[in-house]
Amino acid sequence: MIANFLCWHTFYNITRNIKSKIEMAKCSVHGEHPKVTFTQQGFTISYCCEKFRKNTIAK
């Protein structure tokens, strides 16, 4: 039971770290940040515009 908690806690910390790093980016045109949403299938990232999406992915 403790091992399951530690495994879940580690996974949670990793996903929060990834989410924080992605959401630090800021669109130079609109001043918005991407939104990261986690689902059971993985995650999605929403951007305010296509230019911002392409620039962020290129990094």
CORZICOR-V5912 format. One record per residue. N is the residue number from 1. OMEGA is omega in degrees with one decimal (* if undefined). Layout:
# CORZICOR-V5912
N;OMEGA + N;OMEGA
This chain:
# CORZICOR-V5912
1;177.8 + 2;178.9 + 3;177.8 + 4;178.4 + 5;-179.0 + 6;178.6 + 7;179.0 + 8;-179.2 + 9;178.3 + 10;178.2 + 11;180.0 + 12;-179.8 + 13;179.9 + 14;-178.9 + 15;177.2 + 16;179.5 + 17;178.6 + 18;-180.0 + 19;-179.2 + 20;-178.9 + 21;179.6 + 22;-175.7 + 23;175.8 + 24;179.3 + 25;-179.2 + 26;179.2 + 27;-179.1 + 28;-179.4 + 29;-172.9 + 30;-179.6 + 31;-178.5 + 32;177.6 + 33;175.1 + 34;178.6 + 35;179.6 + 36;178.5 + 37;178.3 + 38;177.7 + 39;177.4 + 40;179.5 + 41;-177.6 + 42;178.2 + 43;175.4 + 44;176.3 + 45;179.5 + 46;179.5 + 47;-179.8 + 48;179.9 + 49;-177.7 + 50;179.8 + 51;178.3 + 52;178.9 + 53;-178.9 + 54;179.5 + 55;-179.6 + 56;-179.8 + 57;-179.7 + 58;179.7 + 59;*
